[in-house]
Structure formats: structure tokens, C-alpha cells
């Protein structure tokens, strides 16, 4: 049985897949951006962690009237990924990975 090398690239032509990937990417981008803007600031004597950017995306997508269905879910997944990336940075995992693989 021969393998079709191009079969894996068919997903790139799938419009629904690209919309889902865009929603996840948008959630990550928004979460990371909000995290960089809010992270390290002090509000009422409390240091704001950068992880709140992802939390804001998750909550914002939940209550935004123009986002619904699959797009809401995928944007929230992107917010969750932003939280994970912020935690990885906080605990030095990202730097460790860069040292191992660089």
C-alpha cells in the first residue's frame, strides 16, 4: 500500500478547519496581548499576573454576544493556551525548553 504524501495537506484547504484554527489563534493572541499589557501592574496593592489575560479572553468570549458556537469554544481554548504559555514562562519552562533545543 502506497502512502499519499499530499493527503495531510488536504486539511489546509478545509475552510472550517481554518476558521477553527483562526479562532484558537485569535484567542491566544488576545490572551498574550492582554497578559503583556496587564502583567506586572499593581491594582489596589495587588500585583496583576499575566495569566489574567487568558482568563479575560475566556470570560469575554463567554459573554460576548457576537461570538457563539464553535467560534466561542475555540477562542476560549486559545485563552486557555495563553494561560498555559504564561505559566510556562512564570516557572521557567519556556527558557528551559529553549536551552535544551537550541
Secondary structure, DSSP 8 states (H G I E B T S, - for coil): ----GGGGGGGGG-HHHHHHHHHHHHHHHHHHHHHHHHTT-EETTEE--TTHHHHHHHHHHHH-TT--HHHHHHHHHHHHHHHHHHHHHHTTHHHHHHHHH-
